[in-house]
Amino acid sequence: MSDPTTLPAAAHATHTVFNQPPPFEDVNLFTSDRVLTEALRREGAEWAGSQARELGEIVGRRETISLGFEANENPPVLRAFDRNGNRIDEVEFHPAWHALMGLGVEHGLHALPWREPRPGAHVARAALFMLLAEVEAGVGCPLSMTYSAVPALRLQPEVAAEWEPRVTSTVYDPRLVPSPEKAGALCGMAMTEKQGGSDVRANTTAALPVGEGGPGGEYEITGHKWFCSAPMCDAFLVLAQASGGLSCFLLPRFTPDGARNRFHLQRLKDKLGNRSNASSEVEFRAAWARLIGEEGRGVQTILEMVNHTRLDCVIGSAAGMRWGTARAIHHAAHRKAFGKLLIDQPLMRNVLADLALESEAATTAMMRLARAYDGEESSFRRLATAVLKYWTCKRAPVHAAEALECLGGNGYVEEWGMARLYREAPLNSIWEGSGNVQCLDVLRAIQKSPESLRALLAEIRQARGADHRLDLFVNELQAQLERSEDLEARARRLVERLALALQGSLLVRHAPPEVADAFCASRLAGDGGRAFGTLPAGTDFKVILERAFPG
Ligand SMILES: Cc1cc2nc3c(=O)[nH]c(=O)nc-3n(C[C@H](O)[C@H](O)[C@H](O)COP(=O)(O)OP(=O)(O)OC[C@H]3O[C@@H](n4cnc5c(N)ncnc54)[C@H](O)[C@@H]3O)c2cc1C
């Protein structure tokens, strides 16, 4: 009998590896995304093309994609105390996290429109934010909160004058030192408490003035926050009850005399996804803070911030859908089953095209929304933000699940990255106002600011006459909006239809006819099923798939 160890390698190899797709990496995520490149131009930020191309190339590199994996495999660790038992309240992050944060800050994802306030600045930033969020979503949280804090800070000009130069700096400085010593600073937000998150008026954290108090004045904050993400930020917008009612404060990690503020990290949350980012429970024990705006106007003040973070939830969800679509198409283009590439199998073509359609609708509407942050479109922005926050974020988890399944068993395995996408996907729908809260906000906007509905419908009607299914859908929607009974119970249906009408109108005007036709047929005329992959017969899969192909 022959000794197996002396056999030639090929003879005792169990098998050759083939029919596994090449890695999806070293792809420029901007130039390979036709929908995004067209939208950047259309929505007024063509000037940012070279920056988007540059970032698209960087984030698509193998090394950058690996950073996302590393940052999630090595989640942040709380260091509440030093070895001598002194409280330090620090969180230690893996170098991969810092590298990704540095990338985001250097490219101005936290500040571009405030640094370069020119037409298209929010659109440009939206595209850049989307590119980084495709390969790693965790860093999006502090980048988004820092970007969003600026409009709220500006309500207190002397505080803004001190903080804005720091939080718009493109230097990433992760040191926990007093912010005057830092080359750049980041901002977080702490609203949610144990007894009430959506219902922030239930906050019990208390604020007492040091001296006279009043706008810009000094206060001491005592209480807890049940969620406070990115706790290594340099300052936080915090809601607390002052004698005049719920108020908004800027609470830095250090007091003006350079001492650590009484900001104590209790625990880090063990989260479903978003694991590279830290989300903490925190207590303030007479922590030093400054009032932003008037006492009692806390909700209105912090909404200046929250509206921008809601935009980022839409961007983040669109990013997840594009990444999932690109990965699914890439896999199907290289994997054979039953003698044919998956991408050539009719049923898989239907699934991929349906995913691509959802992704295109999300990106197109998101970029249109970002333009509303650039100009004088406050009415459109008011309603469209809540409508798209609800719908885009609701679509992301089901989209991620289906994109994952396109990779078969590999999709369920961590090292392919789809599992991470899937775990991340529900988050955008929860934070910054959960689904129901968004829908109730839409009702509130329609009732209190009817001009916001007029602006949204005017945008939708720009496509009037171009597609009879869209016209019919909008007519029915208007009839539903006019019915006043059971509004609250019907809110999800209404908001869903407002979002679909907006997406339909944008696609009819701006997308290739084959894309618009498939969208109107499946999403507006009811000729589609409840799962992805149910586009009607006659859909031009070839055009839709070629357009979405990531290469
Ligand atoms: C990973 C993560 C990070 C977070 N980071 C932060 C942070 O940095 N800072 C911060 O302040 N918060 C943060 N949050 C908290 C988040 O914003 C809240 O969890 C969210 O707003 C919901 O509040 P809640 O958890 O208290 O749920 P609740 O308010 O109790 O809501 C529970 C459910 O009831 C629904 N609901 C609420 N009111 C109504 C109503 N009137 N009618 C019908 N349905 C309703 C909601 O939509 C939700 O589905 C974070 C959350 C997560 C998951």
The ligand as a Tripos MOL2 file, in Angstrom:
@<TRIPOS>MOLECULE
LIG
   53    58     1     0     0
SMALL
NO_CHARGES

@<TRIPOS>ATOM
      1 C1        -27.9790   51.7980   19.1840 C.3       1 LIG1
      2 C2        -28.7490   52.9650   19.7290 C.ar      1 LIG1
      3 C3        -28.0970   54.1370   19.9650 C.ar      1 LIG1
      4 C4        -28.8020   55.2290   20.4800 C.ar      1 LIG1
      5 N1        -28.1210   56.3860   20.7240 N.ar      1 LIG1
      6 C5        -28.7840   57.4340   21.2900 C.ar      1 LIG1
      7 C6        -28.0970   58.6330   21.6210 C.ar      1 LIG1
      8 O1        -26.9040   58.7930   21.3470 O.2       1 LIG1
      9 N2        -28.7810   59.6020   22.2260 N.ar      1 LIG1
     10 C7        -30.1010   59.4910   22.5230 C.ar      1 LIG1
     11 O2        -30.6750   60.4100   23.0770 O.2       1 LIG1
     12 N3        -30.7790   58.3710   22.2170 N.ar      1 LIG1
     13 C8        -30.1590   57.3430   21.6060 C.ar      1 LIG1
     14 N4        -30.8310   56.1910   21.3000 N.ar      1 LIG1
     15 C9        -32.1980   56.0480   21.7620 C.3       1 LIG1
     16 C10       -33.2350   56.1030   20.6600 C.3       1 LIG1
     17 O3        -33.3210   57.3750   20.0970 O.3       1 LIG1
     18 C11       -34.5650   55.6420   21.3060 C.3       1 LIG1
     19 O4        -34.4030   54.2820   21.6560 O.3       1 LIG1
     20 C12       -35.7470   55.8240   20.3900 C.3       1 LIG1
     21 O5        -35.9940   57.1830   20.1710 O.3       1 LIG1
     22 C13       -37.0070   55.1690   20.9630 C.3       1 LIG1
     23 O6        -37.2200   55.5250   22.2840 O.3       1 LIG1
     24 P1        -37.4660   54.4070   23.4190 P.3       1 LIG1
     25 O7        -36.3650   53.4130   23.3040 O.co2     1 LIG1
     26 O8        -37.6610   55.0610   24.7010 O.co2     1 LIG1
     27 O9        -38.7910   53.6740   22.9690 O.3       1 LIG1
     28 P2        -40.2890   54.1490   23.2600 P.3       1 LIG1
     29 O10       -40.3560   55.6240   23.1570 O.co2     1 LIG1
     30 O11       -40.7700   53.5020   24.4760 O.co2     1 LIG1
     31 O12       -41.0080   53.5070   22.0000 O.3       1 LIG1
     32 C14       -41.2830   52.1200   21.8960 C.3       1 LIG1
     33 C15       -42.0970   51.8830   20.6420 C.3       1 LIG1
     34 O13       -43.3260   52.5750   20.7600 O.3       1 LIG1
     35 C16       -43.5390   53.3980   19.6300 C.3       1 LIG1
     36 N5        -44.2830   54.5770   20.0700 N.ar      1 LIG1
     37 C17       -43.8660   55.5680   20.8840 C.ar      1 LIG1
     38 N6        -44.8280   56.4820   21.0330 N.ar      1 LIG1
     39 C18       -45.8870   56.0690   20.3010 C.ar      1 LIG1
     40 C19       -47.1910   56.5840   20.0410 C.ar      1 LIG1
     41 N7        -47.5790   57.7500   20.5520 N.pl3     1 LIG1
     42 N8        -48.0110   55.8990   19.2270 N.ar      1 LIG1
     43 C20       -47.6060   54.7420   18.6620 C.ar      1 LIG1
     44 N9        -46.4030   54.2070   18.8740 N.ar      1 LIG1
     45 C21       -45.5390   54.8570   19.6710 C.ar      1 LIG1
     46 C22       -42.1700   53.6980   19.0730 C.3       1 LIG1
     47 O14       -42.2110   53.9720   17.6710 O.3       1 LIG1
     48 C23       -41.4410   52.4030   19.3680 C.3       1 LIG1
     49 O15       -41.6630   51.4850   18.3360 O.3       1 LIG1
     50 C24       -30.1740   55.1150   20.7580 C.ar      1 LIG1
     51 C25       -30.8260   53.9150   20.4890 C.ar      1 LIG1
     52 C26       -30.1340   52.8520   19.9590 C.ar      1 LIG1
     53 C27       -30.8640   51.5710   19.6930 C.3       1 LIG1
@<TRIPOS>BOND
     1     1     2 1
     2     2     3 ar
     3     2    52 ar
     4     3     4 ar
     5     4     5 ar
     6     4    50 ar
     7     5     6 ar
     8     6     7 ar
     9     6    13 1
    10     7     8 2
    11     7     9 ar
    12     9    10 ar
    13    10    11 2
    14    10    12 ar
    15    12    13 ar
    16    13    14 ar
    17    14    15 1
    18    14    50 ar
    19    15    16 1
    20    16    17 1
    21    16    18 1
    22    18    19 1
    23    18    20 1
    24    20    21 1
    25    20    22 1
    26    22    23 1
    27    23    24 1
    28    24    25 2
    29    24    26 1
    30    24    27 1
    31    27    28 1
    32    28    29 2
    33    28    30 1
    34    28    31 1
    35    31    32 1
    36    32    33 1
    37    33    34 1
    38    33    48 1
    39    34    35 1
    40    35    36 1
    41    35    46 1
    42    36    37 ar
    43    36    45 ar
    44    37    38 ar
    45    38    39 ar
    46    39    40 ar
    47    39    45 ar
    48    40    41 1
    49    40    42 ar
    50    42    43 ar
    51    43    44 ar
    52    44    45 ar
    53    46    47 1
    54    46    48 1
    55    48    49 1
    56    50    51 ar
    57    51    52 ar
    58    52    53 1
@<TRIPOS>SUBSTRUCTURE
     1 LIG1         1 GROUP 0 **** ****
